Amino acid sequence: MSSTELPSVSAASVLPKVAPVRVGEGERLRSVGLPGITLTVRSRAAVREGLPPALYVHGLGGSSQNWSQLMAEFDGLVDSEALDLPGFGDSPPPDDGDYSVTGHARAVIRYLDAAERGPVHLFGNSLGGAITTRVAAVRPDLVRTLTLISPALPEIRVQRSAVPTALLGVPGIASLFTRISREWTAEQRVRGVLGLCYGDPGMVTPEAFRYAVEELERRLQLPYFWDAMARSSRGIVNAYTLGGQHGLWRQAERVLAPTLLVYGGRDQLVGYRMARRAARTFRDSRLLSLPDAGHVAMMEYPETVAAAFRELLADAGELGEQGEFGKPGRSAGSGAESAADAGPVRGRRAVEADGFGRGGVGGTRGSRGGGSVSTVSDAGGAGAGTGSGSGAGGDGNDDTNAGS
């Protein structure tokens, strides 16, 4: 090595050692090194060979653990993997410090290309919903179906309860908040997060609360924790405020994959009113409305979300007449009335069904929650945009080379 050369050092090689991440029963973690990033991947052992692959992408401040309960629901149906985005969970920061929506989308695409797992059933929550929308738009070859739970798509009127999260993206605010909250305990912080994200925080079991506290204590030891939060928040804000052809609503119009949209009536971060706009924008969409759910329906009502996903597979022709394992298929709308051509979206076929009332499992108590499903198809096969997707979002980065 010449005197002018320096060894290459990645972010992953200089991080402090902290407590290990919790791994649930039936799960395993592995680290995947890719150009510029190192990703931690959580997976479940496949019940049998040949299952179609699924990939799950969490939201701001979350991790792959957010999907554990839903992944368990899909044993024998799909081969599940969940990512820790760069800088979150157990994944170190990206070498280039890019936490934009496009930067995160590139990380997802790089992983799928390297693992050769596509096309996958792709899931996204909150920030992960924005990321996976972008992935599905720019790389349709990688996406078999798309499931979005409270996706962070641009809103003109942001809810007041979501403003503090957005402010984290303002330079200096994260360090100010860190100083102000220095005396807060991990328990206080977790209660605040649960109150913001759950429709009913009382659903969380004491065991799940304890695990959440332990995980937060672990993350607070990481020197990049607040930087990852602040920069990713800034990425969302940029995606909301910058227009152009890379706006998220414009890209939602381009998604070809059958799409399941899940919105919670008590969501304090993503407006429930955005559900109908999303259903009009995505070309081939089904809308699951959960009036009692908050921002993380896959954690609050995993059985309900799983049943709706099975319906998506059935509608997309990915389940046989007998459903998985040769058992009769589970119908989300069994016994409910159908209203063909009478739905809320003009010019399209809509089928509404009531009857979801399955309580959460694992970290939630089994309280019941009603729900409704609407199936919205683009009857003419053309773009589903109604003129509302005028480029209200985007982060200003050219994502046409997102697979680089």
Solvent accessible surface area in square Angstrom, and as a share of the most:
residue,aa,sasa,rsa
1,M,170,0.76
2,S,61,0.40
3,S,119,0.77
4,T,121,0.70
5,E,93,0.42
6,L,157,0.78
7,P,86,0.54
8,S,118,0.76
9,V,99,0.57
10,S,46,0.30
11,A,24,0.19
12,A,45,0.35
13,S,80,0.52
14,V,101,0.58
15,L,45,0.23
16,P,65,0.41
17,K,196,0.83
18,V,40,0.23
19,A,54,0.42
20,P,124,0.78
21,V,15,0.09
22,R,109,0.40
23,V,67,0.39
24,G,15,0.14
25,E,171,0.76
26,G,43,0.41
27,E,20,0.09
28,R,138,0.50
29,L,50,0.25
30,R,72,0.26
31,S,81,0.52
32,V,29,0.17
33,G,62,0.59
34,L,25,0.12
35,P,105,0.66
36,G,35,0.34
37,I,11,0.06
38,T,32,0.19
39,L,0,0.00
40,T,8,0.05
41,V,0,0.00
42,R,3,0.01
43,S,6,0.04
44,R,42,0.15
45,A,81,0.62
46,A,55,0.43
47,V,90,0.52
48,R,115,0.42
49,E,166,0.74
50,G,78,0.75
51,L,18,0.09
52,P,34,0.22
53,P,21,0.13
54,A,0,0.00
55,L,0,0.00
56,Y,0,0.00
57,V,0,0.00
58,H,0,0.00
59,G,4,0.04
60,L,35,0.17
61,G,26,0.25
62,G,8,0.08
63,S,3,0.02
64,S,0,0.00
65,Q,42,0.19
66,N,28,0.14
67,W,0,0.00
68,S,29,0.19
69,Q,34,0.15
70,L,0,0.00
71,M,0,0.00
72,A,46,0.35
73,E,36,0.16
74,F,1,0.00
75,D,53,0.27
76,G,1,0.01
77,L,9,0.04
78,V,5,0.03
79,D,38,0.20
80,S,4,0.03
81,E,12,0.05
82,A,0,0.00
83,L,0,0.00
84,D,1,0.00
85,L,0,0.00
86,P,3,0.02
87,G,5,0.05
88,F,6,0.03
89,G,2,0.02
90,D,61,0.31
91,S,0,0.00
92,P,12,0.07
93,P,19,0.12
94,P,9,0.06
95,D,79,0.41
96,D,109,0.56
97,G,26,0.25
98,D,43,0.22
99,Y,9,0.03
100,S,15,0.10
101,V,1,0.01
102,T,0,0.00
103,G,11,0.10
104,H,1,0.00
105,A,0,0.00
106,R,41,0.15
107,A,2,0.02
108,V,0,0.00
109,I,0,0.00
110,R,60,0.22
111,Y,2,0.01
112,L,0,0.00
113,D,56,0.29
114,A,61,0.48
115,A,40,0.31
116,E,152,0.68
117,R,36,0.13
118,G,31,0.30
119,P,54,0.34
120,V,0,0.00
121,H,0,0.00
122,L,0,0.00
123,F,0,0.00
124,G,0,0.00
125,N,2,0.01
126,S,14,0.09
127,L,2,0.01
128,G,0,0.00
129,G,0,0.00
130,A,1,0.00
131,I,0,0.00
132,T,0,0.00
133,T,0,0.00
134,R,0,0.00
135,V,0,0.00
136,A,2,0.02
137,A,8,0.06
138,V,26,0.15
139,R,56,0.21
140,P,62,0.39
141,D,85,0.44
142,L,11,0.05
143,V,11,0.06
144,R,74,0.27
145,T,1,0.01
146,L,0,0.00
147,T,0,0.00
148,L,0,0.00
149,I,1,0.00
150,S,1,0.01
151,P,1,0.01
152,A,7,0.05
153,L,4,0.02
154,P,3,0.02
155,E,14,0.06
156,I,157,0.80
157,R,162,0.59
158,V,63,0.36
159,Q,45,0.20
160,R,224,0.82
161,S,38,0.24
162,A,9,0.07
163,V,63,0.36
164,P,85,0.53
165,T,38,0.22
166,A,38,0.30
167,L,82,0.41
168,L,21,0.10
169,G,5,0.05
170,V,69,0.40
171,P,106,0.66
172,G,49,0.47
173,I,50,0.26
174,A,12,0.09
175,S,58,0.38
176,L,75,0.37
177,F,66,0.27
178,T,46,0.27
179,R,130,0.47
180,I,112,0.57
181,S,0,0.00
182,R,150,0.55
183,E,147,0.66
184,W,114,0.40
185,T,69,0.40
186,A,11,0.09
187,E,66,0.30
188,Q,101,0.45
189,R,36,0.13
190,V,8,0.05
191,R,143,0.52
192,G,48,0.46
193,V,84,0.48
194,L,24,0.12
195,G,30,0.29
196,L,50,0.25
197,C,23,0.14
198,Y,13,0.05
199,G,15,0.14
200,D,59,0.31
201,P,59,0.37
202,G,43,0.42
203,M,3,0.01
204,V,18,0.10
205,T,27,0.16
206,P,93,0.58
207,E,87,0.39
208,A,26,0.20
209,F,42,0.17
210,R,122,0.45
211,Y,60,0.23
212,A,35,0.27
213,V,11,0.06
214,E,89,0.40
215,E,23,0.10
216,L,29,0.14
217,E,80,0.36
218,R,8,0.03
219,R,20,0.07
220,L,63,0.31
221,Q,109,0.48
222,L,16,0.08
223,P,100,0.63
224,Y,22,0.08
225,F,21,0.09
226,W,54,0.19
227,D,63,0.32
228,A,0,0.00
229,M,26,0.12
230,A,8,0.06
231,R,102,0.37
232,S,1,0.01
233,S,3,0.02
234,R,81,0.30
235,G,2,0.02
236,I,29,0.15
237,V,50,0.29
238,N,54,0.27
239,A,1,0.00
240,Y,43,0.16
241,T,92,0.53
242,L,79,0.39
243,G,54,0.51
244,G,42,0.40
245,Q,126,0.56
246,H,29,0.13
247,G,0,0.00
248,L,0,0.00
249,W,0,0.00
250,R,95,0.35
251,Q,0,0.00
252,A,0,0.00
253,E,34,0.15
254,R,100,0.36
255,V,1,0.01
256,L,104,0.52
257,A,10,0.08
258,P,28,0.18
259,T,0,0.00
260,L,2,0.01
261,L,0,0.00
262,V,0,0.00
263,Y,2,0.01
264,G,1,0.01
265,G,30,0.29
266,R,121,0.44
267,D,8,0.04
268,Q,65,0.29
269,L,33,0.16
270,V,6,0.03
271,G,1,0.01
272,Y,85,0.32
273,R,103,0.38
274,M,18,0.08
275,A,6,0.04
276,R,87,0.32
277,R,31,0.11
278,A,0,0.00
279,A,0,0.00
280,R,81,0.29
281,T,1,0.01
282,F,0,0.00
283,R,65,0.24
284,D,38,0.20
285,S,0,0.00
286,R,15,0.06
287,L,3,0.02
288,L,0,0.00
289,S,13,0.08
290,L,2,0.01
291,P,69,0.43
292,D,45,0.23
293,A,0,0.00
294,G,1,0.01
295,H,8,0.04
296,V,9,0.05
297,A,1,0.01
298,M,0,0.00
299,M,38,0.17
300,E,0,0.00
301,Y,5,0.02
302,P,0,0.00
303,E,31,0.14
304,T,0,0.00
305,V,0,0.00
306,A,0,0.00
307,A,6,0.05
308,A,3,0.02
309,F,0,0.00
310,R,17,0.06
311,E,39,0.17
312,L,0,0.00
313,L,4,0.02
314,A,48,0.37
315,D,77,0.40
316,A,39,0.30
317,G,64,0.61
318,E,67,0.30
319,L,35,0.18
320,G,56,0.54
321,E,173,0.77
322,Q,101,0.45
323,G,12,0.12
324,E,26,0.12
325,F,100,0.42
326,G,52,0.50
327,K,124,0.53
328,P,107,0.67
329,G,43,0.41
330,R,90,0.33
331,S,59,0.38
332,A,11,0.09
333,G,20,0.19
334,S,81,0.53
335,G,92,0.89
336,A,32,0.25
337,E,157,0.71
338,S,87,0.56
339,A,41,0.31
340,A,62,0.48
341,D,118,0.61
342,A,73,0.57
343,G,24,0.23
344,P,70,0.44
345,V,10,0.06
346,R,231,0.84
347,G,65,0.63
348,R,29,0.10
349,R,120,0.44
350,A,0,0.00
351,V,31,0.18
352,E,66,0.29
353,A,13,0.10
354,D,97,0.50
355,G,65,0.62
356,F,11,0.04
357,G,10,0.10
358,R,104,0.38
359,G,14,0.13
360,G,5,0.05
361,V,55,0.32
362,G,63,0.61
363,G,13,0.12
364,T,7,0.04
365,R,121,0.44
366,G,60,0.57
367,S,46,0.30
368,R,185,0.68
369,G,4,0.04
370,G,42,0.40
371,G,11,0.10
372,S,35,0.22
373,V,16,0.09
374,S,3,0.02
375,T,17,0.10
376,V,0,0.00
377,S,33,0.21
378,D,32,0.16
379,A,80,0.62
380,G,71,0.68
381,G,58,0.56
382,A,65,0.50
383,G,44,0.42
384,A,0,0.00
385,G,33,0.32
386,T,76,0.44
387,G,65,0.63
388,S,40,0.25
389,G,5,0.05
390,S,78,0.50
391,G,5,0.04
392,A,35,0.27
393,G,0,0.00
394,G,1,0.01
395,D,10,0.05
396,G,59,0.56
397,N,53,0.27
398,D,80,0.42
399,D,0,0.00
400,T,100,0.58
401,N,84,0.43
402,A,2,0.02
403,G,32,0.31
404,S,78,0.50
